[in-house]
Amino acid sequence: SGRAARRDIDMLEGVVYDRKNMTYDELYNHIVDTQSIVTCCIDAHFTAFQILSPKFLIYYDPMNPSLRLVRGESQVQHVALYFLLKCNYGDNVHIQENKNYYVGNSSSELQLTVYRLWKKINTLSLSNVPAKWISIPLNLDKYLFINCKSSHCDMSTQLTGNTCYFQTYLFALLCKVGRPIITPNGRSIDLRNPDLLEKVTIRIARFLLTFFFDSQNQILRPLTNSNFVLDFFRYRSSPYFTAFAQYLKVKKVPVPDYDRQYEGVTK
């Protein structure tokens, strides 16, 4: 149920979004073991990835409707470590002060890879990382908001110039709620919980359209920003408002009267 989803799914658990006090090889093993979702902000643009197994990594860029897949343990390591290093998620001081840990006689291939990438990370771009990218579709036959309305096998993309962060949240929903797996032939992605993902996205759409004033649950959030009053009715030109409203209509769910948000807060 939707209530069960709220109780059982912690959207911050198993998500890497800030620096960890771990060496990069420890951090890499951690995100593999926990199948963590890693959010990345590079050049003011958010993307995200998840390692589904040591041999499969899926990557999402909100400007691209195709999920991309990297196969093979070495390639997965290179791509994941590139993002971890680029975002400074691990202990960089440890690399500077403990070179022998990474390139000594007893160092692992993973530790060697960490050091080699770290040495050139400031001049390295994703296109230079040794990995073969494959576009991989979702096996979905319905619209679940996280995917494209007109092409269900593709992801949705950002609707405005500064909403890549919200789109990475939708990728996190795909991973944490939908629970993707690579099909046996390696050519597409199945979801373990598509029905639950549908319920959750409907709840989120309704939640955002009743965020400030929810008469049904008797919730009134305090007015903390005067821009709410000044800019409220600009929502009518917001592509995300339109997207949420249309999604609820597709699912045959009543669309809240958004003007009541203004009335409920200001009366």
Buried (B, 14 or more C-beta within 10 A) or exposed (E): EEEEBEEEBEEEEBBBBEEBEBBBBBBBBBBBEEBBBBBBBEEEBBBBBBBBEBBBBBBBBBEBBBBBBBBBBBBBBBBBBBBBBBBEBBBBEBBEEEEEBBEEEEBEEBBBBBBBBBEEBEEBEBEEBEBEBEEBBBBBEEBBBBBBBEBBBBBBBBBEEEBBBBBBBBBBBBBBBBBBBBEEEEEBBBBEBBEBBBBBBBBBBBEEBBEBBBEEEEEEEEEEEEEBEEEBEEBEEEEBBEBBBBBBEEBEEEBBEBEBBBEBBEE
